[in-house]
Amino acid sequence: MTRRLRIACVQLEPVFKDPAASMRRADELLVSVAPSTLDLLVLPEMAFTGYYFQSREDVDPFAEDATSGPTFQWAAQTARRLSCYVVVGLPTSSAADGSQLSSKEFYNSLLIVSPSGLLTHVYHKHHLFGGPPPERAVDYLWATAGAGFTALDLPFPSSSPHAQGGATFRLVPGICMDLNERDFAPTDEYALASFAAEQDADVLLVAMSWLDSAAEEGLREARDPEGTDGEDEWRDVLTYWVVRSMPLLGSGAALVCANRVGREGDTVFTGLSCALELKSRPQVVKYASKRRAEIVHAVVELPTRDD
C-alpha cells in the first residue's frame, strides 16, 4: 500500500517579541483547516517570537519551558483540535523562571506535539547560524548548540488511512542552518541529510527562518519591491534545499521546509515553504510565495518499506 502524509506548512510573519500577536496571526491562517484533514502541521523556526535576538539577556524573557510554556500550550491545543502532529520552533531555557541568568542555557528548539496534545520530543538546533563573535554571530549570541540529530518513529494519526496496525513514519527534524554544514564548513558531508539517509527517514522536516540573500544585498528591492518576480528565484532557493538534501535523492523521502516571511530590521526572509518528494528526479509537490503569509497544503508520497 502506498503511504501518504497530509502536511500543511504555516508560512507565518511573526510579530517580533510579541508571541501572543504571532499566535493570533497563526490562528487566523488556520481558521479554514478542518479537523482530521492533516497528519502533520509545521510552523517556522522561532515561530512566535521572531528571530534576531541580540544576547542572552535579550532572549531571556521570551525563552520558555518546553513542557509547559505558551508555545507548548498553543501547540497542544492546536494538535488536539486538528487531530494531527504539530511542529513549532521557539527559544527554550534549561532553567525555571526566576533562575539566575548565569545558570541558564538557551536553545533554539522545535517542539513535536502529538495529536493527543502530548509532548513527543524537543529538538535543539545542532548547527547554529552565524559565527562566534565578533563575526555576524546571530544564534551564537545566545544559544547553545544541541547535542546532535535525531530520528523519531511517529504513529500515523487516527484519522489517517495508514493508522491501522500501529503503522509509523520516520521523521528527522532540523532547524534552518542544520541543512548546511556547521559554520558553512566547505565540505560535502551533508550532515543532516546523511543522517536522515542512514536512518531511512520518510520525512526530512526543516523549520526555517531562511534569509533572502538578494534582498539583504539590496538587489531584490531594486528589482522587484513587491517580491513578485519569481520563477528563477524560487527555483534557485528550492534547488539549493534539494542539493543540501543530496544523500536522500532517490530514496523517495519527503523534504518539508516551513519558512517564515516578513522583515526584522534590514533582514528579509524568503518564504517559499514547500513539500518535495526526493525521488531519482525530485518532484515539487507544493510551494508558497516569497512574501505572503499563507498555508501550504500538500500530500506527499512516502518511501515504500518492506516491513
KETI-150425 format. One line per 5 residues: number of its first residue (from 1); their letters; for each residue x, y, z of N, C-alpha, C. Coordinates in pm, 1 decimal. Example, Ala and Ser with C-alpha at 12.3 -4.5 7.8 and 13.67 -1.06 7.14 Angstrom:
1	as	1319.0,-569.0,780.0,1230.0,-450.0,780.0,1320.0,-330.0,780.0  1285.0,-225.0,708.0,1367.0,-106.0,714.0,1290.0,3.0,787.0
END
This chain:
1	mtrrl	84.1,-120.2,0.0,0.0,0.0,0.0,87.5,125.1,0.0  58.3,216.0,-89.6,131.3,342.2,-94.0,98.4,424.7,29.8  202.6,470.1,96.4,182.5,552.0,216.4,191.2,699.4,178.7  98.6,775.2,229.2,97.3,919.4,202.8,82.4,995.1,334.3  136.8,1115.7,337.0,130.1,1200.2,455.3,68.4,1333.5,416.4
6	riacv	-31.3,1375.1,491.9,-100.8,1502.4,466.9,-34.3,1610.9,552.0  24.0,1708.5,484.4,109.0,1807.9,550.5,55.4,1947.9,523.3  70.7,2036.4,621.6,49.2,2179.3,598.7,161.7,2256.8,665.1  217.8,2351.8,592.4,319.3,2443.3,645.9,254.6,2580.0,666.4  269.0,2633.9,785.9,218.0,2767.9,816.1,330.5,2866.9,788.9
11	qlepv	321.9,2935.7,676.4,421.9,3036.5,641.1,379.1,3168.3,707.0  438.3,3193.0,823.0,392.0,3297.2,913.9,483.0,3419.9,907.6  426.0,3536.4,933.7,504.9,3656.1,959.8,490.0,3689.7,1107.9  587.2,3648.9,1190.6,575.6,3675.3,1334.6,583.9,3824.5,1365.6  528.4,3861.3,1479.8,547.4,3995.4,1534.9,663.3,3984.9,1633.6
16	fkdpa	773.3,4050.8,1604.2,894.3,4034.1,1684.0,868.6,4069.5,1830.9  903.7,3975.6,1918.1,890.3,3990.3,2062.9,745.1,4008.5,2109.2  651.5,3956.9,2030.3,510.6,3961.1,2070.9,446.9,3826.0,2037.4  477.9,3721.7,2117.1,427.3,3588.0,2085.2,275.0,3580.9,2077.6  205.0,3653.1,2164.0,58.8,3646.3,2162.4,4.1,3695.6,2028.7
21	asmrr	58.7,3806.2,1978.0,13.8,3858.0,1848.4,48.3,3760.5,1736.2  164.9,3697.6,1745.0,204.7,3599.7,1643.2,111.5,3479.0,1645.4  74.4,3433.6,1765.2,-19.1,3321.1,1775.1,-153.3,3356.8,1712.9  -198.0,3479.7,1733.8,-325.0,3522.2,1672.7,-314.2,3517.4,1520.6  -199.8,3557.8,1466.6,-180.9,3550.8,1321.7,-185.5,3405.9,1273.0
26	adell	-123.1,3316.6,1347.6,-127.3,3175.0,1310.2,-270.4,3121.8,1316.0  -342.8,3157.0,1420.4,-481.2,3111.0,1433.2,-567.0,3160.6,1317.1  -543.8,3283.7,1274.2,-621.0,3337.7,1162.0,-595.0,3258.1,1034.4  -470.1,3216.3,1013.5,-437.7,3135.6,896.1,-498.3,2996.5,905.2  -512.0,2945.8,1027.9,-557.1,2808.0,1046.9,-709.3,2794.4,1054.6
31	vsvap	-780.1,2905.8,1048.5,-925.2,2902.9,1066.4,-992.8,2811.3,964.8  -937.1,2803.2,845.4,-1001.8,2726.6,738.3,-962.7,2578.7,738.5  -875.1,2537.8,828.6,-829.1,2398.8,830.1,-924.7,2315.1,914.4  -983.3,2214.5,853.4,-1080.7,2130.4,922.9,-1010.1,2021.2,1002.9  -1065.4,1981.1,1115.5,-1008.4,1871.5,1192.8,-999.2,1742.9,1110.9
36	stldl	-896.7,1663.6,1143.0,-877.2,1530.1,1083.8,-843.6,1533.1,935.4  -800.6,1648.1,883.7,-761.3,1656.3,743.1,-609.2,1660.8,725.7  -534.3,1665.6,837.4,-388.6,1671.8,833.1,-329.0,1560.8,918.5  -207.2,1522.6,882.3,-125.5,1437.5,968.0,-17.7,1518.6,1039.3  28.2,1625.0,974.2,144.1,1699.7,1024.3,127.9,1847.2,990.6
41	lvlpe	134.9,1932.2,1093.3,129.7,2077.6,1077.0,264.2,2133.7,1122.1  327.8,2213.1,1036.1,463.2,2259.6,1063.2,468.2,2411.7,1059.3  528.9,2470.6,1162.4,549.7,2615.5,1168.3,699.2,2644.5,1162.2  736.6,2769.7,1139.3,878.3,2802.2,1120.5,960.2,2798.5,1249.8  1088.8,2815.6,1231.6,1184.3,2840.2,1340.5,1143.2,2966.4,1416.2
46	maftg	1151.4,2961.9,1550.4,1120.9,3079.0,1634.2,989.9,3143.8,1588.3  888.1,3059.5,1574.0,767.0,3098.5,1501.7,693.1,3215.9,1562.9  688.8,3225.0,1695.3,605.8,3326.2,1759.3,685.4,3443.0,1818.3  813.4,3425.2,1839.8,894.1,3532.7,1899.1,964.7,3618.0,1796.5  982.8,3566.4,1673.0,1076.4,3627.2,1581.5,1217.1,3578.1,1611.3
51	yyfqs	1314.0,3624.5,1532.4,1442.6,3555.6,1527.0,1562.2,3631.7,1583.7  1573.1,3761.6,1555.7,1701.7,3830.1,1576.4,1720.3,3883.1,1718.2  1741.7,3793.0,1812.6,1776.1,3832.7,1948.5,1926.1,3862.4,1956.3  1960.3,3959.0,2040.3,2095.5,4011.9,2040.7,2184.1,3959.4,2153.4  2125.4,3892.7,2252.1,2204.8,3848.1,2366.3,2122.1,3751.5,2450.0
56	redvd	2186.0,3690.9,2546.2,2114.7,3606.2,2641.8,2012.8,3687.6,2721.5  2050.5,3809.4,2758.5,1958.4,3896.9,2831.4,1837.1,3931.3,2744.1  1859.7,3947.9,2614.8,1753.1,3985.2,2523.3,1651.4,3871.9,2507.1  1698.6,3748.8,2497.3,1608.8,3635.8,2473.4,1544.2,3584.2,2601.6  1604.6,3611.8,2714.9,1561.7,3552.2,2841.7,1411.1,3567.0,2869.7
61	pfaed	1351.0,3687.1,2850.6,1207.4,3698.6,2881.8,1117.8,3615.6,2789.5  1172.0,3569.5,2678.1,1090.6,3500.1,2577.4,1120.5,3350.3,2570.1  1223.4,3305.5,2641.1,1258.8,3163.7,2640.7,1162.2,3087.4,2731.0  1113.9,2974.6,2683.7,1006.8,2902.9,2751.5,1053.2,2769.1,2807.1  978.7,2720.5,2903.2,986.2,2580.8,2943.2,915.6,2501.1,2834.1
66	atsgp	988.0,2410.3,2771.5,932.2,2336.7,2657.8,811.2,2252.5,2695.1  798.1,2216.8,2821.0,691.5,2125.5,2861.6,563.3,2195.3,2905.4  569.3,2327.9,2924.7,451.4,2393.4,2982.3,430.6,2537.1,2936.5  520.1,2591.3,2855.4,512.3,2732.4,2817.8,400.4,2762.0,2720.2  383.5,2890.3,2684.8,273.9,2930.5,2596.0,277.4,2862.7,2459.2
71	tfqwa	398.1,2841.0,2404.4,405.3,2776.2,2273.4,360.7,2631.1,2282.6  403.9,2562.1,2388.7,355.9,2424.7,2406.1,204.7,2423.4,2423.3  150.8,2514.6,2501.6,6.3,2516.7,2523.9,-68.3,2540.7,2392.5  -16.6,2631.8,2311.1,-78.7,2658.8,2180.6,-70.3,2534.2,2092.2  47.1,2471.9,2088.0,65.7,2354.8,2002.9,-22.7,2238.8,2047.2
76	aqtar	-33.0,2217.8,2179.6,-114.7,2108.1,2230.5,-262.4,2129.7,2196.4  -309.7,2252.4,2215.8,-449.6,2283.4,2184.7,-476.3,2266.2,2034.9  -383.8,2313.2,1951.6,-399.9,2304.0,1806.3,-393.1,2158.5,1760.4  -301.3,2080.9,1817.9,-289.6,1940.1,1782.4,-417.1,1863.6,1814.8  -473.2,1890.1,1933.8,-597.4,1821.6,1971.5,-713.6,1864.0,1882.2
81	rlscy	-719.5,1993.2,1850.8,-830.8,2042.3,1768.1,-826.1,1984.9,1627.1  -706.3,1976.1,1570.0,-692.3,1930.7,1432.1,-662.2,1781.3,1420.5  -635.3,1716.2,1533.9,-602.6,1571.8,1536.0,-481.3,1541.0,1449.3  -375.3,1619.4,1468.3,-252.5,1598.2,1391.7,-131.9,1634.3,1476.8  -13.0,1595.7,1429.5,110.2,1640.6,1493.4,130.8,1788.5,1463.8
86	vvvgl	185.2,1860.2,1561.1,223.5,1999.7,1542.6,371.6,2013.5,1573.8  443.9,2074.8,1481.0,587.5,2100.8,1498.7,606.8,2252.3,1492.2  668.1,2309.5,1596.3,678.7,2455.2,1603.5,810.0,2494.3,1670.4  873.7,2600.1,1617.0,1000.8,2647.7,1670.4,984.0,2754.3,1776.0  1079.1,2757.4,1871.5,1074.4,2854.2,1981.6,1208.3,2855.8,2054.0
91	ptssa	1238.6,2962.8,2129.3,1353.5,2960.4,2219.3,1314.6,2893.8,2350.5  1398.1,2803.5,2399.2,1371.5,2737.7,2527.4,1487.5,2762.8,2622.9  1456.6,2745.1,2751.2,1555.4,2763.4,2856.3,1567.8,2636.1,2936.5  1689.0,2610.6,2985.0,1714.2,2490.9,3064.8,1676.3,2509.7,3210.9  1643.9,2631.2,3252.0,1619.1,2659.8,3394.1,1481.3,2720.2,3412.9
96	adgsq	1430.4,2709.5,3532.6,1297.2,2761.3,3563.7,1297.7,2913.1,3567.9  1178.7,2971.0,3550.5,1164.4,3116.3,3564.4,1216.5,3159.7,3701.0  1284.6,3272.7,3703.1,1338.1,3324.7,3828.2,1479.5,3280.8,3856.6  1531.4,3185.1,3780.1,1669.8,3142.5,3799.6,1764.6,3252.5,3755.7  1884.9,3251.5,3810.5,1986.7,3346.6,3769.8,2023.5,3324.2,3623.6
101	lsske	2042.2,3434.0,3551.0,2076.0,3423.3,3409.2,2200.5,3338.1,3387.5  2296.8,3351.8,3475.5,2424.0,3278.9,3459.6,2406.4,3127.8,3468.4  2296.3,3082.5,3528.9,2274.6,2938.7,3544.2,2193.0,2878.6,3429.6  2151.5,2960.0,3334.4,2063.1,2913.3,3227.2,2141.4,2881.6,3100.4  2090.5,2784.4,3027.9,2130.4,2763.7,2889.8,2006.5,2784.4,2804.0
106	fynsl	2026.0,2846.1,2689.2,1916.1,2873.0,2598.7,1936.4,2793.0,2470.4  1825.8,2745.7,2414.3,1831.1,2665.3,2292.8,1732.4,2718.6,2189.9  1770.4,2708.0,2064.0,1679.9,2730.1,1952.5,1616.9,2593.3,1925.4  1488.4,2577.7,1955.8,1428.0,2445.3,1969.3,1308.2,2425.4,1877.8  1272.5,2298.1,1862.3,1148.0,2256.7,1798.3,1071.4,2168.4,1894.6
111	livsp	943.3,2194.1,1908.5,854.8,2103.5,1980.3,782.3,2015.7,1879.9  776.3,1886.5,1908.8,691.8,1794.8,1832.8,583.7,1746.6,1927.9  459.4,1782.7,1897.8,345.7,1756.0,1985.8,251.2,1659.6,1914.9  203.7,1558.3,1986.5,122.0,1452.5,1928.2,-21.0,1498.2,1905.4  -98.7,1422.6,1824.5,-239.7,1458.4,1802.8,-322.4,1462.3,1930.5
116	sgllt	-277.9,1393.8,2034.6,-349.7,1398.9,2162.1,-301.5,1512.9,2250.9  -207.9,1595.0,2200.5,-161.3,1710.9,2275.5,-47.8,1681.7,2371.1  18.0,1566.9,2356.1,130.7,1532.1,2441.7,262.0,1570.6,2375.5  358.4,1612.5,2455.7,490.3,1646.8,2403.5,563.8,1518.4,2366.0  594.2,1503.8,2238.5,662.2,1384.4,2188.3,813.4,1399.2,2193.7
121	hvyhk	863.5,1518.8,2159.7,1008.9,1538.2,2155.5,1039.5,1687.4,2153.0  1155.1,1723.2,2208.3,1210.2,1857.8,2196.3,1344.6,1844.4,2126.4  1357.4,1908.6,2012.6,1483.0,1904.4,1936.1,1551.4,2040.1,1947.6  1683.2,2039.2,1972.6,1761.6,2162.4,1980.7,1848.7,2176.0,1855.2  1848.1,2293.9,1797.8,1926.0,2322.0,1676.6,2071.8,2282.8,1697.2
126	hhlfg	2124.4,2201.7,1606.7,2258.4,2146.1,1620.9,2364.0,2234.9,1554.3  2334.4,2289.2,1437.4,2426.1,2378.4,1367.1,2377.1,2522.3,1385.1  2440.2,2597.0,1471.3,2398.6,2735.1,1494.4,2436.1,2822.0,1374.7  2352.1,2922.3,1349.0,2374.9,3012.6,1236.9,2462.6,3128.7,1280.8  2551.3,3170.5,1191.5,2638.3,3284.3,1218.0,2779.8,3237.6,1243.1
131	gpppe	2839.6,3290.6,1346.5,2975.3,3254.4,1383.2,3007.7,3317.4,1516.9  3107.2,3265.8,1583.6,3144.1,3323.8,1713.6,3174.8,3472.4,1699.2  3135.6,3554.6,1797.2,3168.2,3698.2,1792.7,3319.0,3717.8,1775.5  3364.5,3824.7,1705.9,3286.5,3941.3,1662.3,3226.8,3927.3,1523.6  3224.3,3806.7,1465.0,3160.0,3788.7,1335.9,3009.0,3809.6,1350.3
136	ravdy	2936.5,3788.7,1240.1,2790.0,3800.8,1245.3,2736.9,3682.7,1326.1  2722.2,3701.4,1454.1,2708.9,3590.2,1546.9,2570.0,3525.9,1546.7  2465.3,3604.3,1544.6,2326.2,3561.1,1539.5,2295.6,3457.7,1648.6  2278.0,3327.5,1613.5,2247.1,3227.2,1716.2,2352.7,3222.6,1826.3  2477.2,3243.2,1789.1,2586.5,3233.0,1886.7,2577.1,3338.2,1996.6
141	lwata	2500.0,3442.7,1973.2,2486.3,3546.5,2074.6,2412.5,3497.6,2198.3  2333.6,3389.8,2182.4,2251.9,3348.6,2296.2,2230.4,3198.4,2309.1  2243.2,3123.5,2199.8,2200.5,2984.1,2201.2,2316.0,2887.1,2224.4  2283.4,2774.9,2285.7,2374.1,2661.3,2299.6,2336.2,2558.8,2193.3  2435.4,2501.9,2126.1,2407.8,2403.6,2021.2,2353.6,2274.9,2081.6
146	gagft	2258.3,2214.8,2014.1,2208.2,2084.7,2054.6,2311.4,1976.2,2033.4  2290.2,1863.2,2098.8,2390.0,1756.4,2100.0,2402.0,1683.3,1967.3  2297.6,1679.0,1887.3,2303.7,1604.8,1761.1,2166.6,1590.0,1699.3  2163.1,1519.6,1586.8,2038.2,1498.2,1514.8,1962.7,1379.4,1576.1  1836.6,1365.4,1537.0,1755.7,1257.3,1592.2,1655.3,1210.4,1487.8
151	aldlp	1609.2,1086.7,1503.4,1504.2,1030.6,1418.8,1391.4,981.9,1509.2  1268.6,1010.8,1469.8,1151.4,977.9,1551.2,1055.6,891.3,1470.1  1012.9,780.9,1527.3,909.4,697.1,1466.6,775.2,737.2,1526.0  690.0,795.9,1443.4,564.2,852.8,1489.6,447.0,772.0,1434.5  355.5,727.9,1519.4,234.1,660.7,1469.8,150.7,756.3,1384.4
156	fpsss	95.3,706.7,1276.5,4.6,789.3,1197.9,-114.7,830.7,1284.1  -161.9,954.7,1269.6,-281.7,996.3,1343.9,-400.3,905.4,1314.2  -493.7,900.3,1406.1,-606.6,807.3,1393.9,-690.9,833.6,1269.7  -691.0,957.6,1218.9,-770.6,989.0,1100.1,-701.7,948.3,970.3  -575.9,905.9,976.9,-502.2,867.8,857.1,-546.4,730.5,808.3
161	phaqg	-549.4,709.9,676.6,-578.6,575.6,623.9,-473.7,472.5,664.8  -356.5,519.8,711.6,-246.8,428.8,746.8,-238.4,402.6,897.1  -339.4,443.9,970.7,-331.2,435.3,1116.8,-346.1,293.0,1169.1  -404.3,203.0,1089.4,-429.4,68.6,1138.6,-298.5,-6.9,1164.4  -303.5,-93.0,1265.6,-190.8,-181.5,1291.6,-69.9,-113.7,1350.6
166	gatfr	-86.5,6.2,1404.0,26.5,74.1,1466.8,133.1,120.3,1369.5  96.8,146.9,1244.2,194.2,190.5,1144.1,255.3,324.8,1182.8  382.1,343.3,1149.4,454.8,465.2,1183.4,522.8,523.9,1060.4  561.3,649.2,1070.6,650.4,711.0,972.0,769.9,768.1,1047.3  884.3,768.4,980.9,1007.5,812.4,1047.3,1040.1,955.2,1006.9
171	lvpgi	1047.1,1041.5,1108.0,1069.8,1184.8,1088.9,1206.4,1224.0,1142.7  1283.3,1296.6,1061.9,1407.6,1358.7,1108.3,1386.4,1509.8,1106.0  1384.2,1574.9,1223.7,1364.9,1719.7,1228.7,1497.5,1795.2,1222.5  1492.3,1914.8,1165.9,1607.1,2004.4,1166.4,1559.4,2147.5,1172.3  1651.7,2237.9,1198.5,1619.0,2380.6,1205.9,1716.1,2457.1,1116.3
176	cmdln	1666.3,2509.4,1007.6,1732.7,2605.9,920.0,1879.1,2572.1,891.3  1973.0,2629.5,966.1,2116.1,2611.3,941.7,2158.7,2464.5,950.6  2079.8,2381.0,1015.5,2111.5,2238.3,1019.8,2125.3,2179.6,880.5  2056.3,2238.6,783.4,2063.0,2186.8,647.0,2200.1,2212.7,584.2  2273.7,2310.7,636.3,2411.2,2336.9,592.8,2509.4,2265.2,684.9
181	erdfa	2637.4,2273.2,650.6,2739.2,2223.8,742.1,2763.5,2327.1,851.7  2812.3,2281.4,964.1,2838.5,2371.0,1076.1,2929.4,2485.4,1031.7  2888.3,2609.1,1061.4,2964.1,2729.6,1028.0,2999.8,2736.2,879.5  2913.2,2678.5,794.7,2934.1,2678.6,649.0,3068.2,2617.4,610.1  3110.1,2515.8,682.5,3237.3,2449.4,650.4,3233.0,2398.3,506.9
186	ptdey	3342.4,2416.8,430.6,3343.7,2376.4,289.3,3364.6,2225.3,274.0  3261.1,2148.9,308.6,3269.3,2003.1,296.2,3153.8,1954.8,210.3  3157.3,1828.0,174.5,3045.3,1769.7,101.1,2980.4,1658.7,183.5  2979.9,1678.1,315.4,2929.2,1572.7,403.2,2776.6,1571.9,414.1  2710.5,1686.2,395.5,2564.8,1692.7,403.0,2515.9,1627.8,533.3
191	alasf	2562.7,1680.3,645.6,2547.3,1610.0,773.2,2403.2,1571.4,804.8  2310.3,1666.7,796.1,2172.1,1636.7,833.0,2110.6,1536.1,736.8  2125.7,1559.7,606.8,2066.6,1468.9,508.6,2133.6,1331.6,512.0  2264.1,1327.2,539.0,2332.1,1197.5,551.3,2276.7,1119.9,670.1  2255.9,1190.0,782.2,2195.6,1125.5,898.4,2057.3,1072.1,862.5
196	aaeqd	1977.3,1154.4,794.1,1842.3,1111.6,756.8,1846.4,989.7,665.6  1941.5,985.6,573.1,1953.7,870.7,483.4,1994.0,744.8,560.4  2088.6,760.4,652.5,2131.9,645.9,733.8,2017.2,590.5,818.6  1927.3,678.6,859.3,1814.8,639.3,943.8,1691.4,595.7,863.6  1704.7,590.5,730.1,1590.4,556.5,643.9,1470.4,645.6,672.9
201	advll	1494.1,774.2,677.0,1386.9,869.0,708.3,1279.7,868.1,599.8  1156.2,879.7,642.3,1045.7,903.2,549.4,1029.6,1051.5,520.3  1058.5,1135.2,620.7,1041.5,1280.3,608.7,1160.7,1350.1,671.2  1223.6,1439.0,594.9,1319.3,1533.9,649.7,1246.9,1666.8,660.4  1225.4,1710.7,782.8,1146.7,1831.4,810.0,1240.1,1939.5,862.5
206	vamsw	1238.8,2056.4,798.8,1326.2,2165.5,839.7,1242.7,2290.9,863.1  1235.3,2333.6,989.6,1170.1,2459.9,1024.9,1271.9,2572.0,1006.7  1233.4,2680.7,942.8,1330.9,2778.6,895.3,1296.6,2922.4,932.8  1403.2,3002.7,941.2,1396.0,3148.1,925.4,1502.1,3180.9,819.4  1477.7,3134.4,699.1,1576.4,3139.5,590.9,1575.4,3277.5,527.2
211	ldsaa	1694.1,3336.2,513.2,1705.5,3473.3,465.8,1696.1,3481.3,313.9  1649.5,3595.2,267.2,1652.2,3625.7,124.8,1783.2,3699.2,97.7  1880.8,3628.3,45.9,2014.5,3687.3,30.1,2014.0,3801.8,-69.8  1930.9,3793.1,-174.3,1924.2,3902.0,-271.7,1872.3,4029.0,-207.1  1771.3,4016.7,-122.1,1716.8,4134.6,-54.2,1819.3,4192.6,41.9
216	eeglr	1892.5,4107.0,111.0,1994.1,4155.5,204.3,2100.3,4236.9,131.8  2130.2,4198.8,8.2,2231.2,4271.6,-68.3,2173.2,4393.7,-138.0  2044.3,4419.3,-119.1,1981.6,4535.5,-179.6,1939.7,4514.1,-322.9  1950.6,4388.2,-371.1,1919.9,4363.0,-510.7,1771.7,4342.8,-533.0  1706.4,4271.8,-439.5,1566.1,4238.4,-462.0,1478.3,4361.7,-464.7
221	eardp	1494.3,4451.7,-366.0,1408.1,4569.1,-362.7,1426.0,4654.5,-487.9  1549.2,4663.9,-536.8,1573.3,4744.8,-655.3,1505.1,4683.0,-777.6  1500.1,4551.6,-782.0,1444.2,4485.7,-899.2,1294.3,4465.1,-887.0  1248.9,4432.3,-765.2,1109.9,4389.5,-750.8,1060.8,4415.7,-608.4  1020.1,4538.0,-577.3,987.0,4574.1,-439.4,871.6,4493.6,-380.4
226	egtdg	784.7,4439.4,-463.0,671.4,4363.1,-409.6,704.1,4214.4,-395.5  819.4,4173.4,-440.8,855.9,4033.3,-426.7,775.7,3941.8,-516.8  740.9,3984.8,-634.9,657.6,3902.7,-721.7,736.1,3838.7,-834.5  864.7,3876.0,-853.2,934.9,3803.4,-956.5,959.0,3667.0,-908.8  968.0,3582.4,-986.7,951.6,3456.5,-930.2,1016.3,3337.0,-980.4
231	edewr	998.2,3293.3,-1103.1,1027.8,3154.0,-1134.4,1172.1,3121.5,-1110.7  1265.2,3204.2,-1162.4,1406.5,3172.4,-1143.3,1443.7,3175.0,-996.1  1387.4,3268.1,-922.2,1425.1,3281.5,-782.0,1374.2,3165.8,-697.9  1248.9,3125.1,-715.7,1203.1,3011.1,-636.1,1277.9,2885.8,-675.0  1311.3,2873.4,-803.5,1388.7,2755.8,-844.6,1526.3,2755.5,-778.8
236	dvlty	1588.8,2872.7,-770.1,1721.1,2880.4,-707.5,1716.5,2834.5,-561.9  1617.4,2883.2,-487.4,1608.9,2850.2,-345.3,1575.1,2703.5,-325.4  1471.0,2656.3,-393.2,1431.9,2517.1,-377.2,1540.0,2422.0,-426.6  1609.4,2460.0,-533.1,1720.2,2376.9,-581.7,1829.5,2367.3,-477.4  1858.4,2478.0,-410.1,1961.1,2473.9,-305.7,1919.3,2379.0,-193.2
241	wvvrs	1793.6,2386.3,-152.4,1748.1,2297.6,-44.7,1756.1,2151.2,-88.4  1725.4,2124.5,-214.2,1736.9,1987.6,-265.0,1883.5,1944.0,-268.6  1971.9,2031.6,-314.9,2114.6,1998.4,-318.6,2165.4,1965.1,-178.7  2119.8,2041.1,-78.8,2163.3,2013.4,57.5,2101.4,1884.1,113.7  2006.8,1827.4,40.2,1945.3,1700.1,79.1,1995.1,1584.6,-7.5
246	mpllg	2105.8,1605.7,-77.2,2155.5,1513.4,-178.5,2159.8,1366.4,-136.0  2203.4,1332.2,-15.6,2209.1,1189.6,20.1,2074.1,1118.7,18.5  1964.1,1194.5,20.1,1830.6,1134.1,18.5,1773.5,1120.1,-122.4  1841.0,1176.4,-222.1,1788.2,1169.3,-357.7,1776.8,1023.0,-400.8  1662.9,989.1,-457.0,1637.0,852.3,-499.1,1572.0,766.7,-392.5
251	sgaal	1567.8,815.8,-269.2,1508.2,738.1,-160.7,1356.7,746.7,-160.2  1303.4,853.3,-218.5,1160.2,877.5,-212.9,1115.0,949.5,-87.8  1208.3,984.2,0.4,1172.3,1057.7,121.9,1115.9,1194.5,84.8  1034.2,1248.4,173.7,979.5,1382.6,155.1,1069.4,1483.7,223.4  1089.1,1598.2,158.4,1155.6,1713.3,218.2,1049.3,1819.5,242.1
256	vcanr	1033.0,1860.4,367.8,933.2,1961.2,405.1,1006.7,2078.5,468.1  992.9,2196.3,409.2,1059.1,2317.7,458.4,951.9,2420.5,493.0  943.8,2456.0,620.6,846.3,2555.4,666.4,922.4,2682.4,701.4  912.0,2782.0,616.3,986.3,2907.0,634.1,890.1,3019.0,672.4  944.9,3129.5,715.4,867.0,3246.6,750.9,881.2,3353.6,643.6
261	vgreg	801.8,3458.4,655.9,812.8,3575.2,569.8,826.0,3698.9,658.1  838.3,3814.2,593.3,847.2,3939.8,666.5,989.3,3988.3,679.8  1005.7,4083.5,769.6,1132.5,4154.3,784.4,1156.6,4181.4,931.7  1282.0,4172.3,971.3,1325.7,4221.4,1102.3,1446.2,4310.6,1077.2  1429.9,4441.5,1102.1,1535.8,4535.3,1069.3,1562.5,4533.3,919.8
266	dtvft	1688.7,4513.0,882.1,1724.9,4508.6,740.4,1715.8,4368.8,681.7  1676.6,4272.6,761.3,1672.9,4134.4,715.2,1536.0,4099.0,659.5  1534.1,4041.0,540.1,1412.3,3994.6,474.6,1418.6,3842.3,466.6  1307.2,3777.9,499.0,1301.6,3631.7,495.5,1235.1,3587.0,365.9  1274.8,3470.9,316.6,1248.4,3437.5,177.4,1123.1,3355.3,151.3
271	glsca	1050.1,3311.9,254.3,927.4,3236.9,228.7,955.5,3105.2,158.3  871.7,3074.7,56.8,888.8,2955.2,-26.8,879.8,2824.3,51.8  799.8,2822.6,158.6,773.6,2696.2,227.0,728.5,2593.3,123.6  770.6,2468.3,141.5,747.4,2372.5,33.9,744.2,2229.4,85.0  690.4,2142.4,0.5,697.9,1997.9,20.2,744.4,1936.8,-111.0
276	lelks	847.4,1851.4,-103.0,903.3,1786.5,-220.7,916.8,1637.3,-194.4  918.0,1559.0,-301.5,947.7,1416.6,-293.8,1083.6,1393.8,-357.6  1175.0,1334.8,-281.0,1313.9,1319.4,-325.4,1331.4,1185.8,-396.5  1264.4,1174.0,-508.0,1278.5,1056.0,-593.1,1405.0,1073.1,-677.9  1428.8,982.0,-771.0,1550.6,994.0,-852.5,1553.0,1128.0,-925.6
281	rpqvv	1435.1,1178.1,-956.7,1420.8,1314.9,-1005.3,1329.4,1386.2,-907.4  1380.3,1484.1,-831.7,1298.2,1548.4,-727.8,1170.1,1607.9,-785.8  1062.9,1593.0,-711.2,934.1,1644.8,-753.6,883.6,1745.5,-651.4  855.8,1867.0,-698.3,797.1,1969.5,-612.2,647.3,1944.0,-605.7  598.0,1912.9,-485.5,455.0,1887.6,-469.2,379.9,2019.0,-453.0
286	kyask	434.2,2109.7,-371.5,368.7,2238.9,-347.8,471.1,2334.9,-291.2  459.9,2462.7,-326.4,544.6,2563.7,-264.6,466.4,2693.6,-250.4  511.7,2776.4,-157.0,444.0,2901.6,-125.6,510.2,3018.4,-197.6  452.1,3134.4,-180.7,508.4,3257.5,-234.8,631.0,3299.8,-153.9  697.1,3402.6,-200.4,814.6,3454.9,-128.9,778.5,3557.1,-22.6
291	rraei	660.7,3615.6,-25.3,634.8,3728.8,62.4,506.5,3718.7,145.6  412.6,3633.5,106.2,282.3,3632.0,172.9,279.2,3531.9,287.5  211.2,3570.1,394.3,176.3,3473.7,498.3,63.0,3387.2,443.7  79.1,3256.0,451.6,-19.7,3165.1,394.7,5.2,3024.0,446.6  -88.4,2935.7,415.8,-72.0,2794.5,449.0,-53.3,2716.5,320.4
296	vhavv	46.5,2629.1,319.0,72.0,2541.9,205.3,27.5,2401.1,242.3  -67.5,2348.3,168.2,-116.1,2211.6,189.4,-52.1,2119.7,84.9  -11.3,2002.7,127.2,47.0,1906.3,33.8,22.8,1765.6,85.0  7.2,1672.8,-7.6,4.7,1530.4,24.7,127.2,1469.4,-40.7  216.9,1417.3,41.7,342.0,1362.0,-11.1,339.3,1209.4,-1.4
301	elptr	395.8,1146.8,-102.0,410.1,1002.1,-102.1,538.5,966.3,-29.1  531.2,867.6,58.4,647.1,826.8,137.4,713.4,704.7,73.8  838.6,678.3,110.0,907.4,563.0,52.6,835.3,432.0,83.8  848.7,338.6,-7.8,795.5,203.7,15.4,888.8,129.2,108.3  833.7,69.2,211.7,913.4,-7.6,307.6,874.0,-154.1,298.4
306	dd	973.1,-242.1,317.8,947.1,-386.1,313.5,873.2,-433.5,437.5  898.6,-367.2,555.4,835.7,-413.6,678.7,698.9,-350.2,698.1
END
